Amino acid sequence: MDHWAGKVALVTGASVGIGAQITKALAKSGMKVIAIARRLEKLEELATNINRECNGKVYPMKCDVRQEEEILQVFQRAEKELGGVDVLINNAGVASPETIIEGSTETYRKILDVNVLALAICSRQLVQSVKKRKASGHIININSVAGHYAESINMPISVYCASKYAVTGMTASLRNEIVNAKLDIKVTSISPGMVKTDMVTDILSNMDKEARKSFADLPVLHDVDIADAVIYCLSMPLRVQICEVIIMPHEALATKNPRPYARS
Ligand SMILES: NC(=O)c1ccc[n+]([C@@H]2O[C@H](COP(=O)([O-])OP(=O)(O)OC[C@H]3O[C@@H](n4cnc5c(N)ncnc54)[C@H](OP(=O)(O)O)[C@@H]3O)[C@@H](O)[C@H]2O)c1
């Protein structure tokens, strides 16, 4: 991580869960971290704790990533106050415990806005920031196994799988475009299996008792496992670009269950 010390990272969806752990890990590694989400009070609490615990430099900024103008303002502030953004962690994500066949259009829209469109807008702004400064950059998309194996996710989560397949596609397109434009920016997709966060708790709490039981005992990852993977990808020598990381709980593989998130 030495080459990133003192540089600026931006983490979307940093208020809780995986994003909060990534913010902590980046700050501990010596980066300045802009932490964005809608719940400013959670971001401020996180920043206070990290800055006190590890002498970190976390900058909380309120931003609803469904509002393009708010994203653009964050990048403008980053340029003015910190010189620009070098590393972008596209982490903000939402799911909803609804089926597609009976769910609402508003839910489809919310998931696609946050999981797909915001990722494109933030990535474009990161590329423009790095290009302007002739600097180096890295975009890490927090994808999901749902973006690779939709057949195995047999629970109601609306268009979440579709949104994560879009992340898989966009990661590849971004990498091609960046190579064509001869820019020094790496692009990585990190695809976790189930992680114990509010997102999963919310989905499970909306299931009927029977369905909940079949998922409750499944092995899960911890948010810190994903933060470790982010640091691993950023720590590679400049010549190495990690394109895709798929992370599953070890026990899920050990049981040789090819569809760990299918209802039995
Ligand atoms: N948990 C899992 O099993 C799992 C597995 C694979 C991949 N992932 C992916 O990991 C990422 C993080 O998920 P998580 O499990 O940590 O979820 P989480 O605990 O529910 O956290 C989601 C984060 O996204 C933010 N967010 C949601 N809507 C937003 C909006 N409109 N504007 C700005 N921020 C918004 C939330 O902040 P505010 O509410 O404060 O805005 C929160 O910080 C997501 O991309 C998810 O798809 C999760």
The ligand as an SDF file (V2000), in Angstrom:
LIG
                    3D

 48 52  0  0  0  0  0  0  0  0999 V2000
  -24.1380   -8.2930    2.3670 N   0  0  0  0  0  0  0  0  0  0  0  0
  -23.9450   -9.1800    1.4130 C   0  0  0  0  0  0  0  0  0  0  0  0
  -24.2490  -10.3850    1.5510 O   0  0  0  0  0  0  0  0  0  0  0  0
  -23.2960   -8.7740    0.1210 C   0  0  0  0  0  0  0  0  0  0  0  0
  -22.8170   -9.7860   -0.7260 C   0  0  0  0  0  0  0  0  0  0  0  0
  -22.2300   -9.4340   -1.9250 C   0  0  0  0  0  0  0  0  0  0  0  0
  -22.1160   -8.1100   -2.2790 C   0  0  0  0  0  0  0  0  0  0  0  0
  -22.5950   -7.1460   -1.4480 N   0  0  0  0  0  0  0  0  0  0  0  0
  -22.4630   -5.7530   -1.8760 C   0  0  0  0  0  0  0  0  0  0  0  0
  -21.6970   -5.0450   -0.9390 O   0  0  0  0  0  0  0  0  0  0  0  0
  -22.0450   -3.6580   -0.9730 C   0  0  0  0  0  0  0  0  0  0  0  0
  -22.2920   -3.1810    0.4560 C   0  0  0  0  0  0  0  0  0  0  0  0
  -23.3800   -3.9230    0.9900 O   0  0  0  0  0  0  0  0  0  0  0  0
  -23.6220   -4.1530    2.5560 P   0  0  0  0  0  0  0  0  0  0  0  0
  -23.9750   -5.5730    2.7100 O   0  0  0  0  0  0  0  0  0  0  0  0
  -22.5320   -3.5390    3.3530 O   0  0  0  0  0  0  0  0  0  0  0  0
  -24.9920   -3.3270    2.6900 O   0  0  0  0  0  0  0  0  0  0  0  0
  -25.5630   -2.3740    3.8490 P   0  0  0  0  0  0  0  0  0  0  0  0
  -25.0150   -2.7800    5.1550 O   0  0  0  0  0  0  0  0  0  0  0  0
  -27.0280   -2.3720    3.6280 O   0  0  0  0  0  0  0  0  0  0  0  0
  -24.9400   -0.9620    3.4380 O   0  0  0  0  0  0  0  0  0  0  0  0
  -25.3120   -0.3260    2.2410 C   0  0  0  0  0  0  0  0  0  0  0  0
  -24.6140    1.0170    2.1530 C   0  0  0  0  0  0  0  0  0  0  0  0
  -25.0490    1.6550    0.9380 O   0  0  0  0  0  0  0  0  0  0  0  0
  -25.4630    2.9620    1.2700 C   0  0  0  0  0  0  0  0  0  0  0  0
  -26.5140    3.4340    0.3660 N   0  0  0  0  0  0  0  0  0  0  0  0
  -27.6830    2.8300    0.0470 C   0  0  0  0  0  0  0  0  0  0  0  0
  -28.4140    3.6220   -0.7460 N   0  0  0  0  0  0  0  0  0  0  0  0
  -27.6940    4.7600   -0.9310 C   0  0  0  0  0  0  0  0  0  0  0  0
  -27.9240    5.9650   -1.6250 C   0  0  0  0  0  0  0  0  0  0  0  0
  -29.0510    6.2010   -2.3230 N   0  0  0  0  0  0  0  0  0  0  0  0
  -26.9630    6.9260   -1.6010 N   0  0  0  0  0  0  0  0  0  0  0  0
  -25.8210    6.7230   -0.9020 C   0  0  0  0  0  0  0  0  0  0  0  0
  -25.5430    5.6050   -0.2190 N   0  0  0  0  0  0  0  0  0  0  0  0
  -26.4820    4.6490   -0.2350 C   0  0  0  0  0  0  0  0  0  0  0  0
  -25.9660    2.8910    2.7090 C   0  0  0  0  0  0  0  0  0  0  0  0
  -25.8300    4.1550    3.3490 O   0  0  0  0  0  0  0  0  0  0  0  0
  -27.0410    5.1340    3.7490 P   0  0  0  0  0  0  0  0  0  0  0  0
  -28.2530    4.2870    4.0130 O   0  0  0  0  0  0  0  0  0  0  0  0
  -26.5260    5.8350    4.9610 O   0  0  0  0  0  0  0  0  0  0  0  0
  -27.1980    6.0350    2.5710 O   0  0  0  0  0  0  0  0  0  0  0  0
  -24.9530    1.9210    3.3010 C   0  0  0  0  0  0  0  0  0  0  0  0
  -23.8080    2.6070    3.7270 O   0  0  0  0  0  0  0  0  0  0  0  0
  -23.2640   -3.5640   -1.8790 C   0  0  0  0  0  0  0  0  0  0  0  0
  -22.8860   -3.1400   -3.1630 O   0  0  0  0  0  0  0  0  0  0  0  0
  -23.7650   -4.9840   -1.9350 C   0  0  0  0  0  0  0  0  0  0  0  0
  -24.4910   -5.2510   -3.1230 O   0  0  0  0  0  0  0  0  0  0  0  0
  -23.1710   -7.4400   -0.2440 C   0  0  0  0  0  0  0  0  0  0  0  0
  1  2  1  0
  2  3  2  0
  2  4  1  0
  4  5  1  0
  4 48  2  0
  5  6  2  0
  6  7  1  0
  7  8  2  0
  8  9  1  0
  8 48  1  0
  9 10  1  0
  9 46  1  0
 10 11  1  0
 11 12  1  0
 11 44  1  0
 12 13  1  0
 13 14  1  0
 14 15  2  0
 14 16  1  0
 14 17  1  0
 17 18  1  0
 18 19  2  0
 18 20  1  0
 18 21  1  0
 21 22  1  0
 22 23  1  0
 23 24  1  0
 23 42  1  0
 24 25  1  0
 25 26  1  0
 25 36  1  0
 26 27  1  0
 26 35  1  0
 27 28  2  0
 28 29  1  0
 29 30  1  0
 29 35  2  0
 30 31  1  0
 30 32  2  0
 32 33  1  0
 33 34  2  0
 34 35  1  0
 36 37  1  0
 36 42  1  0
 37 38  1  0
 38 39  2  0
 38 40  1  0
 38 41  1  0
 42 43  1  0
 44 45  1  0
 44 46  1  0
 46 47  1  0
M  CHG  2   8   1  16  -1
M  END
$$$$
